[in-house]
Amino acid sequence: MSTVLLREVPVDSPVHRLWAGTKMIAAFAISVVLMFLPAWPVLGVMVAFLILIGVVARLPLGTLPRLPWWFWALIGVGALLNIPGGGPALLRYAQVTVFGLILLTASFLIAWTTPMGEIAPALAKLGAPLRKLRVPVDEWAVVVALTLRGLPLLLDEMRVLRAARRLRPKSDLLQRATDNALVDILTAAMAVSTRRAGELGEAITARGGTGQLTAHPSTPGRRDAVALTVVLAVCGGAIAIALIW
């Protein structure tokens, strides 16, 4: 489940053809509006807008994650902790929960509709003005891109390690008593991550260095201007509805 969230869904749609930076700007605009005005009308408009984006992007229903039971259990525990505060506390907790889910969904939509190879060039282009302040924009973009690419691999490795650990025989009672699944998996994951990092560094060096990761000739076009106009119009409409409500 977690790996799918960070991978592109190979579907041809208008959303997939947008520049990666356009989607990042849209997600940033939505987060800013929700940060300063997390009212229910704004939350409702943003939920409807994200659902519309998913329909336009032609994402199959199987793309939606099946969150584990403990995730919903933690949300339920949080609601129980807010019961002594009364109705206003529960209402505020519900708003914060919906706010977080909207931001997560917006981030996942970027991952589902954008190839990972376009993330670093888009970040480097968006942060180009910061180069005048001697900010290492390219290095930061490379770090983000490599993190997004490496996290799914790490999750796959942890699944394999967990499955292999389950198949390991445990005949000794002392071994069962002293066994610590979390420590074993984390230790093995760190070893695998170190090995993969070395291999990835050698591969990047052989292909011309990290500069190639941000050299993708991706630029915004007319459709990106239209998309940003729609996003800004939705944000402005949500603010207007919240103020009139």
N, C-alpha and C positions, 0 to 999 in steps of 0.2 A: 504494500500500500504506500509506504513512505517514499519508495523509489519512484513510483509512478507520478507522484506529485511534482517531482523535479525534472520530468522528462516531457519533451514535446509530443503532443498527440498529432500524428501525421495526417492532417486533414487540410484540404485546400479551402480557404475561406478568406473573406476580406480582412478579418482580424489577424490571421496568420501572415498576410502580406504587408502589414504595417511595420514600420521601423521599430526596432526594439526600444529606442529612446522615447518614442511616442507613448508606448505602453507604460514605461516607467514614469513619465511626466503625468499621465492620466492617474496612475495609482497614487502618486504623490499629491495631486490635487484633491483626490477623494479623501486621502488621509488628513490633509490640512483642514478641509471643510468639517469632517467629523471630529477633529480634535477641538476646534473652537465652537462647534455647534452640534453636539451629539443629541439632538432632540429626536423624538420618535418620528416626526414627519420626514426629517432628513435621512434617518436610518431606513425608513420604508422606501424612499425614493432610490437610495443607493442599492438596496437589496434588489428592487425591481430592475434597476439599470444593469447590475451584474448578471442577473438572470437573462436579460436581453442580450448581453454580450455573449454569454454562453450559447444562446440559440443561434446568434449570427455566426459565431465561430464553429458551429456544427459539431460541438463536442458531444460524444456519445454519453449516455447515462452512466456507463461503466467507468467513466473518468472520475466521477465523484468518489471520494474516499469513504471507506467504511470505518469510521472511527471506532476504536476499541471501547469496551464497556467501561473501563476505568476512567476514560475521558469524561463521559457523561456522569459517572459517579462523582468525580471531582467537582463538576459543575453543580450537581445536586448538593454536595456537602457545602459548597460556597453559599448556596441559597439557604440552607439550614442555618448557617452561621449568621445570616443577615435577618433571620426571622425576628430576633429580639428587637431589632431596630424599627420594626413595623413596615407598613406598606411603602413609604418613601424609600427605605433602604433596599427593599426587594426590587423596586422599580429601577433604582439606580444600578443595582447589580445586574439586572437584566439588560439595561442599556450598555453597560461596560462589556458584557458577554457578547451581545450582538455586534458591538463596535469591533471587538477583537476578531470575531468570525468574518466580518466584512473585510478587514485588512488582510487576513489570511487568504480569503477567497480571491481578492484582487492580486495578491502575490502569486497564487497558484495559477491564475489565468495567464499571467505573464509566462510562467514556466510551461504551461500547456500549449501556448501558441507561439513560442519563440525558440528557435534553435539556440543551444547553449553557445555556439560559436559567435553569435551576434551580440551577446551580452557585453563582453569586454570592449569591443569597438564603440558600442553605444555609450557606455560609461565614460570612455576616454573622450568622446566627442562632447558629451554633456558637461564634462569637467574641464574642457579646454580653457575657459577663462581663468581657472585657478592656477594654470601654469605660470601666469604672470606673477603670482605670489610665491612661486617656486614650490608649489605643492606637487608631490609625486603622483600625479593623476594616473599615469600609465601603470605604475607599479600597483596602485590600489585597484585599478580595473583588472589587472592580471590576477591579483589575489582573489578577488570576488569570483572571477570566471573559473579559476582552478578549484575554488571551494565548491562552487555549484557542480562542477564536473566530477569532483572527487567524492562528494557526499553520497551519491547513489552507489558508487562502487564500494564505499565503506559499509553501507547498509547491506549490500548483497553479501559482502564478506562476513558480516556479523551473522546473517541468517545461516550461511554455510557453517560457520563455527558453532552456532547454537545447535544446528541439526547434527553435526558430527559429535558434539558433546553428549547429546541424548543417546546416541548409538554406543557410547563408550560403556563397557561393562563395569558394574559396581558390586563386586562380590564381597568386599571387605567392609565390615560395619564401621571400623575406624575411618576408612576413607569416606564413607557416606557422612559421618558426623563432622568431619573437617572440611568437607567439600564446600566451595564457595563459587557458585555459578557466575556471579557478577564479576568477581576478581579474575576468574579464568578467562571470561570472554573479553573483558577490557584489556587484559594483558596481551592476549592473542591479537586483538584489534590494533593495539599500538604497534606490535611487531609487524603486522601486515601493512599498516599505514606507512611505517618507516620504509619498508621495502618498496611499496608502490611509489612513495615520494621520490626515492632515489631513481627508480626506473623512469618516472615522469620527467624528472629534471634532466636525465641523460637524453630522453627523446626530444625535449624542447631545445636543448643545446644543439643536438644534431640537425634540427630543422631551422636554425637561425636565431635562436634566443626568444625571449618573451616578447620582443617587439613585434613578432609576427602575429601574436594573439590580438593585438589592438590595431592591426593594419588592414582590417577588413573594410573594403570600400562601401560601407553602408551609409546612406544619407537619406534624410526625410524627403518626402515628395508631396504632391498635391493631396493625395488621400490622407496623409498624416495631418495636414492642416485642417482638413474637413473633420477628421476624427477628434482632434483637440478642440475644435470649435464645438462639436457635439458634447464633449465631456465638460467643457466650461459652461455650456448652456444648461446642462443637467445640474451641475453644481450650483449655478446661479438660481435655477428654478427651485432647487431644494431649499436654498437659503430663503428665498422669497416665500415659499410655502410655510416654512417654520416661523418666519416673522409675522405672517398674516394669521397663522393658526391661533 
